[in-house]
Amino acid sequence: MLDRRSLLKSALALGLVGPGALWAADTPTAEAESADDLPPLAGTLTVYLGRGEGGLYDDIVAAIRKRNPDLDLRIRRGPSAALANTLIAESRAGVKRADLFWSIDASSLGVVAAQGKSRPIPASIQRHIKPAFRYDQWAAISGRLRTVAYNPDRIQAAQLPTRIMDFAKTDLKIGWAPAYGAFQSFVTAMRLLEGEDRTRAWLQGVKRQAKSYAGELGVVMAVARGEVDVGFANHYYTLRLKKGQPDANVALALTENDAGSLVNSSGVLLLDDNPLAGNFVRYLLSREVQSFLASQAYEIPMAAGIDLPDGLPDKIHPPKIDLTQLSDLKPTLELLRETRVL
């Protein structure tokens, strides 16, 4: 579990140095393993994959299948929250269909883990994960940073609020994706940090000037088109768009020490003691997969010794929050419905 001391050290490192020292380890961390050194995967493995990254994750699955011809890998895709609910319902019905749950962020992982449906992550896997992101019940695979995407033709970085709560007091045109899991985790973090009343007021204030999109890539593209001045999204959507369209009118800004600069984590739950499941997680933490996630998906690697993606902000000031608390999603959904954001 991520304790306050480890997170404080991580936050201090993030705030005082550039991205080259993100999540500096306070204890030794084993380097990422090469896939060439991992045991072959053989047998049947069912993975519930709660992701929105489309072909990039299909490429990872395809590469693992190609390397392991004796692996019968069965993938069920869907929104992370929906798959979490499915796993809980299946367990209550005495049905077991999945060996692994690979999810977009900590909230859905925490929901399933809180029901006692997961197995502890073995030390042999934990030692390859950066210490500040080691959890008892799931293996962190990649990091994602909440950001404010903005159109520099419409507004300059110096004009943007440095506190996320202040966006509700501006007349900026804002893009957001309230139905998206990453946004709901962000609001959960806000609720935990700021309290329910302040979060309600923020939602009501931003709603007056916001335009909703189906996903956060849509938010960032809307910023680049000039439909909105700014948008709330994970960092990698902007970086991916800029890779494909270097002249796109969109840049990244951060708030400071609040939910607007939350560092979240995707990860994997082990749902049984099958060694095949644990070895599959080792592939996701391998040098090859972690490098792919950083260079192609622009996500932040959780294994040591992997270069960070290009384009990350120079200084990052995340809030002090235990990511395991993001599983407390029900009050967030109730608040989003109460304010008619959803």
C-alpha positions as CSV (number, residue, x, y, z in Angstrom):
1,M,0.0,0.0,0.0
2,L,1.1,3.5,-0.7
3,D,1.8,5.1,2.7
4,R,1.9,8.8,3.4
5,R,5.7,8.9,4.0
6,S,6.5,7.3,0.6
7,L,4.0,9.6,-1.2
8,L,5.4,12.7,0.5
9,K,8.9,11.7,-0.6
10,S,7.6,11.1,-4.1
11,A,5.8,14.5,-4.1
12,L,8.9,16.3,-2.9
13,A,10.9,14.7,-5.7
14,L,8.3,15.6,-8.2
15,G,8.1,19.2,-7.1
16,L,11.8,20.0,-6.8
17,V,13.3,18.4,-9.8
18,G,12.6,17.8,-13.5
19,P,11.0,14.8,-15.0
20,G,14.3,12.9,-15.3
21,A,14.0,12.2,-11.6
22,L,10.3,11.4,-11.4
23,W,9.6,9.0,-8.5
24,A,13.2,8.8,-7.3
25,A,13.5,5.6,-5.4
26,D,14.1,5.7,-1.7
27,T,15.0,2.0,-1.6
28,P,16.8,-0.1,-4.2
29,T,14.7,-1.1,-7.2
30,A,15.5,-4.0,-9.5
31,E,15.9,-3.0,-13.1
32,A,13.3,-4.0,-15.6
33,E,13.6,-7.5,-16.9
34,S,14.0,-8.3,-20.6
35,A,11.2,-10.3,-22.2
36,D,14.0,-12.6,-23.5
37,D,14.8,-13.6,-19.9
38,L,11.2,-14.4,-18.9
39,P,9.7,-17.9,-18.8
40,P,7.5,-18.8,-21.7
41,L,3.7,-18.5,-21.2
42,A,1.7,-21.6,-21.9
43,G,-1.9,-22.5,-21.1
44,T,-5.1,-20.6,-20.9
45,L,-5.3,-17.1,-19.4
46,T,-8.3,-14.8,-19.3
47,V,-7.7,-11.1,-18.9
48,Y,-10.4,-8.5,-18.3
49,L,-8.9,-5.4,-20.0
50,G,-10.5,-2.1,-18.9
51,R,-8.7,0.3,-21.2
52,G,-9.5,3.0,-23.6
53,E,-6.2,3.1,-25.6
54,G,-7.4,0.9,-28.5
55,G,-4.7,-0.3,-30.8
56,L,-1.7,0.5,-28.6
57,Y,-2.8,-2.2,-26.1
58,D,-3.8,-4.5,-28.8
59,D,-0.2,-4.2,-30.0
60,I,1.1,-5.3,-26.6
61,V,-1.3,-8.3,-26.5
62,A,-0.4,-9.3,-30.0
63,A,3.3,-9.1,-29.2
64,I,2.9,-11.3,-26.1
65,R,0.8,-13.8,-28.1
66,K,3.5,-13.9,-30.9
67,R,6.3,-14.6,-28.4
68,N,4.2,-17.3,-26.6
69,P,2.5,-19.5,-29.2
70,D,1.4,-21.9,-26.6
71,L,-0.5,-19.2,-24.7
72,D,-4.3,-19.2,-25.2
73,L,-4.9,-15.6,-24.2
74,R,-8.5,-14.6,-23.9
75,I,-9.2,-10.8,-23.6
76,R,-12.5,-9.3,-22.5
77,R,-12.5,-5.5,-23.1
78,G,-14.8,-2.9,-21.6
79,P,-14.8,0.3,-19.5
80,S,-12.8,-0.3,-16.3
81,A,-15.7,0.6,-14.0
82,A,-18.1,-1.8,-15.8
83,L,-15.6,-4.7,-15.7
84,A,-15.0,-4.1,-12.0
85,N,-18.7,-4.4,-11.4
86,T,-18.8,-7.5,-13.6
87,L,-16.0,-9.1,-11.6
88,I,-17.8,-8.4,-8.3
89,A,-21.1,-9.7,-9.6
90,E,-19.5,-12.9,-11.0
91,S,-17.7,-13.5,-7.6
92,R,-21.0,-13.1,-5.7
93,A,-22.6,-15.6,-8.1
94,G,-19.8,-18.1,-7.5
95,V,-18.6,-17.7,-11.1
96,K,-14.9,-17.2,-11.9
97,R,-14.0,-16.2,-15.5
98,A,-11.0,-13.9,-15.2
99,D,-7.4,-14.6,-14.0
100,L,-6.3,-10.9,-14.3
101,F,-7.9,-7.5,-14.2
102,W,-5.9,-4.9,-16.1
103,S,-7.4,-1.5,-15.5
104,I,-7.0,2.1,-16.5
105,D,-6.6,3.6,-13.0
106,A,-6.5,2.9,-9.3
107,S,-10.2,3.5,-8.6
108,S,-11.6,0.4,-10.3
109,L,-8.7,-1.7,-9.1
110,G,-9.4,-0.6,-5.6
111,V,-13.1,-1.4,-5.9
112,V,-12.4,-5.0,-6.7
113,A,-9.6,-5.3,-4.2
114,A,-11.8,-3.9,-1.4
115,Q,-14.2,-6.8,-2.0
116,G,-11.4,-9.3,-1.2
117,K,-11.3,-10.6,-4.7
118,S,-7.6,-10.2,-5.4
119,R,-4.3,-11.9,-4.4
120,P,-1.3,-10.1,-2.9
121,I,1.4,-9.1,-5.5
122,P,4.5,-11.3,-4.9
123,A,7.7,-9.7,-3.9
124,S,9.3,-11.1,-7.0
125,I,7.1,-8.7,-9.0
126,Q,7.0,-5.8,-6.6
127,R,10.8,-5.4,-6.7
128,H,10.6,-4.3,-10.3
129,I,8.1,-1.5,-9.5
130,K,9.2,2.0,-8.3
131,P,8.9,1.9,-4.5
132,A,6.4,4.8,-4.1
133,F,4.0,2.9,-6.4
134,R,4.1,-0.5,-4.8
135,Y,0.7,-1.7,-3.5
136,D,-0.2,-4.9,-1.7
137,Q,-3.1,-5.8,-3.9
138,W,-2.1,-4.6,-7.4
139,A,0.9,-4.1,-9.6
140,A,1.3,-0.6,-11.0
141,I,2.0,-0.8,-14.7
142,S,2.0,2.9,-16.0
143,G,1.5,6.3,-14.6
144,R,-0.7,9.1,-15.8
145,L,-0.7,12.8,-14.8
146,R,-3.7,15.0,-14.7
147,T,-3.1,18.2,-16.7
148,V,-4.8,21.2,-18.2
149,A,-4.5,21.2,-21.9
150,Y,-4.8,24.8,-23.3
151,N,-4.8,26.5,-26.7
152,P,-1.9,29.0,-26.8
153,D,-3.7,31.0,-29.5
154,R,-6.6,31.6,-27.2
155,I,-4.9,32.0,-23.8
156,Q,-1.3,32.1,-22.5
157,A,0.0,29.8,-19.8
158,A,0.6,32.7,-17.4
159,Q,-3.1,33.6,-17.5
160,L,-4.2,30.1,-16.3
161,P,-5.0,29.5,-12.6
162,T,-2.5,27.6,-10.7
163,R,-5.2,26.0,-8.5
164,I,-7.8,23.7,-10.0
165,M,-10.6,25.1,-7.9
166,D,-10.1,28.6,-9.4
167,F,-11.2,27.4,-12.9
168,A,-14.8,27.5,-11.6
169,K,-14.3,31.3,-11.1
170,T,-13.1,32.1,-14.7
171,D,-15.0,32.7,-17.9
172,L,-12.8,30.2,-19.8
173,K,-14.5,27.8,-22.2
174,I,-13.7,24.4,-20.7
175,G,-13.8,20.9,-22.2
176,W,-14.2,17.8,-20.0
177,A,-15.3,14.2,-20.2
178,P,-17.4,13.5,-17.1
179,A,-18.3,9.9,-18.1
180,Y,-14.7,9.0,-18.5
181,G,-13.0,6.9,-15.7
182,A,-9.9,9.2,-15.4
183,F,-12.1,12.2,-14.9
184,Q,-14.2,10.4,-12.2
185,S,-11.0,9.5,-10.4
186,F,-9.9,13.1,-10.6
187,V,-13.2,14.3,-9.0
188,T,-12.8,11.6,-6.4
189,A,-9.4,13.0,-5.5
190,M,-10.9,16.5,-5.4
191,R,-13.6,15.3,-3.1
192,L,-11.1,13.8,-0.7
193,L,-8.8,16.8,-0.8
194,E,-11.3,19.6,-0.8
195,G,-14.4,18.2,0.7
196,E,-17.8,17.4,-0.8
197,D,-19.3,20.9,-0.6
198,R,-16.4,22.6,-2.4
199,T,-16.3,19.9,-5.0
200,R,-20.1,20.3,-5.6
201,A,-19.6,24.1,-6.0
202,W,-16.7,23.5,-8.4
203,L,-18.8,21.1,-10.6
204,Q,-21.6,23.6,-10.7
205,G,-19.3,26.5,-11.5
206,V,-17.4,24.7,-14.3
207,K,-20.6,23.2,-15.7
208,R,-21.8,26.7,-16.7
209,Q,-18.9,27.1,-19.1
210,A,-18.1,23.5,-20.0
211,K,-18.7,21.4,-23.0
212,S,-18.7,17.6,-22.6
213,Y,-16.9,15.1,-24.7
214,A,-17.1,11.2,-24.8
215,G,-13.4,10.8,-24.0
216,E,-10.3,12.9,-23.1
217,L,-8.7,12.6,-26.5
218,G,-11.8,14.3,-27.8
219,V,-11.3,17.0,-25.1
220,V,-7.7,17.6,-26.2
221,M,-8.7,17.7,-29.9
222,A,-11.4,20.2,-29.1
223,V,-8.8,22.4,-27.4
224,A,-6.5,22.2,-30.5
225,R,-9.4,23.1,-32.8
226,G,-10.3,26.2,-30.6
227,E,-13.7,24.9,-29.6
228,V,-12.7,25.5,-26.0
229,D,-9.9,27.4,-24.3
230,V,-8.8,24.6,-22.0
231,G,-9.6,21.0,-21.2
232,F,-9.1,18.6,-18.3
233,A,-7.3,15.4,-19.4
234,N,-4.5,13.0,-18.7
235,H,-1.1,14.1,-20.0
236,Y,-0.6,11.5,-22.7
237,Y,-3.6,12.6,-24.8
238,T,-1.9,15.9,-25.6
239,L,1.5,14.3,-26.1
240,R,0.1,11.7,-28.5
241,L,-1.8,14.4,-30.5
242,K,1.4,16.5,-30.7
243,K,3.3,13.5,-32.0
244,G,0.9,13.0,-34.9
245,Q,0.3,16.7,-35.4
246,P,3.3,18.7,-34.2
247,D,1.7,22.0,-35.2
248,A,-1.5,21.3,-33.2
249,N,-2.5,24.4,-31.1
250,V,-2.4,22.6,-27.8
251,A,0.0,22.7,-24.8
252,L,0.2,21.3,-21.3
253,A,-0.2,23.2,-18.0
254,L,-0.4,22.0,-14.4
255,T,-2.0,23.1,-11.3
256,E,-0.2,22.8,-8.0
257,N,-0.7,20.4,-5.0
258,D,-4.3,19.6,-5.9
259,A,-6.4,17.1,-7.8
260,G,-5.5,19.0,-11.1
261,S,-2.0,17.5,-10.9
262,L,-3.0,14.0,-9.6
263,V,-0.6,11.2,-10.4
264,N,-2.7,8.1,-11.0
265,S,-1.6,4.6,-12.0
266,S,-2.9,1.9,-14.2
267,G,-2.4,-1.6,-12.9
268,V,-3.2,-5.3,-12.7
269,L,-5.0,-7.4,-10.1
270,L,-4.2,-11.0,-9.7
271,L,-7.5,-12.8,-9.3
272,D,-6.0,-16.3,-8.5
273,D,-2.8,-18.0,-7.6
274,N,-2.1,-19.3,-11.1
275,P,1.7,-18.7,-11.8
276,L,0.8,-18.0,-15.4
277,A,-1.0,-14.9,-14.3
278,G,2.0,-13.7,-12.3
279,N,4.3,-14.3,-15.2
280,F,2.0,-12.3,-17.6
281,V,2.4,-9.4,-15.2
282,R,6.1,-9.7,-15.5
283,Y,5.8,-9.3,-19.2
284,L,3.8,-6.1,-18.7
285,L,6.7,-4.8,-16.5
286,S,9.3,-6.0,-18.9
287,R,11.8,-3.6,-20.5
288,E,10.1,-4.0,-23.9
289,V,6.6,-3.3,-22.8
290,Q,7.5,-0.5,-20.5
291,S,9.6,1.1,-23.2
292,F,6.7,0.8,-25.6
293,L,4.3,2.4,-23.1
294,A,6.6,5.3,-22.7
295,S,7.6,5.9,-26.3
296,Q,4.4,5.1,-28.1
297,A,1.6,5.5,-25.5
298,Y,3.4,8.4,-23.7
299,E,2.6,6.8,-20.3
300,I,5.0,7.0,-17.4
301,P,6.8,3.7,-16.9
302,M,6.5,2.0,-13.5
303,A,9.6,-0.2,-13.9
304,A,13.1,1.1,-13.1
305,G,15.6,2.0,-15.8
306,I,13.1,3.0,-18.5
307,D,13.4,6.4,-20.2
308,L,10.4,8.7,-19.5
309,P,8.2,9.9,-22.4
310,D,9.2,13.1,-24.2
311,G,7.2,16.2,-23.5
312,L,6.5,15.9,-19.8
313,P,6.2,19.2,-17.9
314,D,9.5,20.3,-16.3
315,K,8.1,20.7,-12.8
316,I,5.3,18.6,-11.2
317,H,3.6,19.3,-7.9
318,P,1.2,16.5,-7.2
319,P,-1.2,16.4,-4.2
320,K,-0.5,14.2,-1.1
321,I,-3.1,11.5,-1.5
322,D,-3.3,7.7,-1.0
323,L,-4.3,6.3,-4.4
324,T,-6.0,3.4,-2.7
325,Q,-8.7,5.9,-1.5
326,L,-9.7,6.5,-5.1
327,S,-11.8,3.3,-4.9
328,D,-14.4,5.4,-2.9
329,L,-16.2,6.2,-6.2
330,K,-19.8,5.8,-5.3
331,P,-20.1,9.3,-3.6
332,T,-18.4,10.8,-6.6
333,L,-20.9,9.3,-9.0
334,E,-23.8,10.5,-6.8
335,L,-22.3,14.0,-6.8
336,L,-21.9,14.0,-10.5
337,R,-25.6,13.0,-10.9
338,E,-26.8,15.4,-8.3
339,T,-25.1,18.3,-10.1
340,R,-26.4,16.9,-13.5
341,V,-22.9,16.7,-14.8
342,L,-23.7,13.1,-15.6
